[in-house]
C-alpha cells in the first residue's frame, strides 16, 4: 500500500499523529487528515516536508 503516516515535529522529534493517511485537505488554517479506515483528525498545522520514499508527512503546529 502507498499510504503515508503523518507526524508532528516537536523539539526535533517525530510524534505519530495518524497512520495510513489517504487524504490531507487544507481547511483554512487547519489540515484535515483522513485515513484509509475513515479516521479523521483536524489540526492547526502546516506541512513541513514530505518523505515520499518513506511514506511520511511531517507537520508543524501553527
C-alpha positions as protocol buffer text, in pm:
chain_id: "A"
residue {
  index: 1
  type: UNK
  ca { x: 0 y: 0 z: 0 }
}
residue {
  index: 2
  type: UNK
  ca { x: 109 y: 356 z: -62 }
}
residue {
  index: 3
  type: UNK
  ca { x: -48 y: 537 z: 232 }
}
residue {
  index: 4
  type: UNK
  ca { x: 163 y: 767 z: 442 }
}
residue {
  index: 5
  type: UNK
  ca { x: 196 y: 828 z: 811 }
}
residue {
  index: 6
  type: UNK
  ca { x: 158 y: 1184 z: 940 }
}
residue {
  index: 7
  type: UNK
  ca { x: 395 y: 1304 z: 1209 }
}
residue {
  index: 8
  type: UNK
  ca { x: 408 y: 1624 z: 1416 }
}
residue {
  index: 9
  type: UNK
  ca { x: 758 y: 1759 z: 1464 }
}
residue {
  index: 10
  type: UNK
  ca { x: 810 y: 1867 z: 1826 }
}
residue {
  index: 11
  type: UNK
  ca { x: 1151 y: 1967 z: 1956 }
}
residue {
  index: 12
  type: UNK
  ca { x: 1316 y: 1785 z: 1665 }
}
residue {
  index: 13
  type: UNK
  ca { x: 1129 y: 1461 z: 1742 }
}
residue {
  index: 14
  type: UNK
  ca { x: 870 y: 1283 z: 1527 }
}
residue {
  index: 15
  type: UNK
  ca { x: 539 y: 1215 z: 1702 }
}
residue {
  index: 16
  type: UNK
  ca { x: 293 y: 996 z: 1511 }
}
residue {
  index: 17
  type: UNK
  ca { x: -34 y: 1178 z: 1454 }
}
residue {
  index: 18
  type: UNK
  ca { x: -216 y: 941 z: 1216 }
}
residue {
  index: 19
  type: UNK
  ca { x: -117 y: 623 z: 1031 }
}
residue {
  index: 20
  type: UNK
  ca { x: -242 y: 506 z: 691 }
}
residue {
  index: 21
  type: UNK
  ca { x: -324 y: 859 z: 573 }
}
residue {
  index: 22
  type: UNK
  ca { x: -505 y: 868 z: 241 }
}
residue {
  index: 23
  type: UNK
  ca { x: -609 y: 1234 z: 223 }
}
residue {
  index: 24
  type: UNK
  ca { x: -480 y: 1568 z: 350 }
}
residue {
  index: 25
  type: UNK
  ca { x: -701 y: 1869 z: 282 }
}
residue {
  index: 26
  type: UNK
  ca { x: -641 y: 2231 z: 377 }
}
residue {
  index: 27
  type: UNK
  ca { x: -933 y: 2385 z: 566 }
}
residue {
  index: 28
  type: UNK
  ca { x: -846 y: 2747 z: 637 }
}
residue {
  index: 29
  type: UNK
  ca { x: -559 y: 2737 z: 888 }
}
residue {
  index: 30
  type: UNK
  ca { x: -628 y: 2370 z: 962 }
}
residue {
  index: 31
  type: UNK
  ca { x: -542 y: 2047 z: 787 }
}
residue {
  index: 32
  type: UNK
  ca { x: -791 y: 1761 z: 773 }
}
residue {
  index: 33
  type: UNK
  ca { x: -628 y: 1420 z: 761 }
}
residue {
  index: 34
  type: UNK
  ca { x: -828 y: 1110 z: 671 }
}
residue {
  index: 35
  type: UNK
  ca { x: -700 y: 754 z: 699 }
}
residue {
  index: 36
  type: UNK
  ca { x: -798 y: 465 z: 473 }
}
residue {
  index: 37
  type: UNK
  ca { x: -1017 y: 343 z: 760 }
}
residue {
  index: 38
  type: UNK
  ca { x: -1215 y: 670 z: 775 }
}
residue {
  index: 39
  type: UNK
  ca { x: -1048 y: 803 z: 1091 }
}
residue {
  index: 40
  type: UNK
  ca { x: -1020 y: 1182 z: 1072 }
}
residue {
  index: 41
  type: UNK
  ca { x: -807 y: 1436 z: 1253 }
}
residue {
  index: 42
  type: UNK
  ca { x: -821 y: 1811 z: 1216 }
}
residue {
  index: 43
  type: UNK
  ca { x: -516 y: 2002 z: 1332 }
}
residue {
  index: 44
  type: UNK
  ca { x: -397 y: 2360 z: 1312 }
}
residue {
  index: 45
  type: UNK
  ca { x: -72 y: 2283 z: 1131 }
}
residue {
  index: 46
  type: UNK
  ca { x: 130 y: 2328 z: 815 }
}
residue {
  index: 47
  type: UNK
  ca { x: 319 y: 2076 z: 607 }
}
residue {
  index: 48
  type: UNK
  ca { x: 688 y: 2094 z: 693 }
}
residue {
  index: 49
  type: UNK
  ca { x: 814 y: 1830 z: 449 }
}
residue {
  index: 50
  type: UNK
  ca { x: 734 y: 1502 z: 274 }
}
residue {
  index: 51
  type: UNK
  ca { x: 940 y: 1187 z: 251 }
}
residue {
  index: 52
  type: UNK
  ca { x: 767 y: 1002 z: -30 }
}
residue {
  index: 53
  type: UNK
  ca { x: 1004 y: 706 z: -39 }
}
residue {
  index: 54
  type: UNK
  ca { x: 948 y: 653 z: 334 }
}
residue {
  index: 55
  type: UNK
  ca { x: 575 y: 736 z: 315 }
}
residue {
  index: 56
  type: UNK
  ca { x: 599 y: 1009 z: 578 }
}
residue {
  index: 57
  type: UNK
  ca { x: 437 y: 1352 z: 604 }
}
residue {
  index: 58
  type: UNK
  ca { x: 591 y: 1591 z: 855 }
}
residue {
  index: 59
  type: UNK
  ca { x: 373 y: 1865 z: 1004 }
}
residue {
  index: 60
  type: UNK
  ca { x: 441 y: 2160 z: 1234 }
}
residue {
  index: 61
  type: UNK
  ca { x: 174 y: 2309 z: 1456 }
}
residue {
  index: 62
  type: UNK
  ca { x: 84 y: 2673 z: 1398 }
}
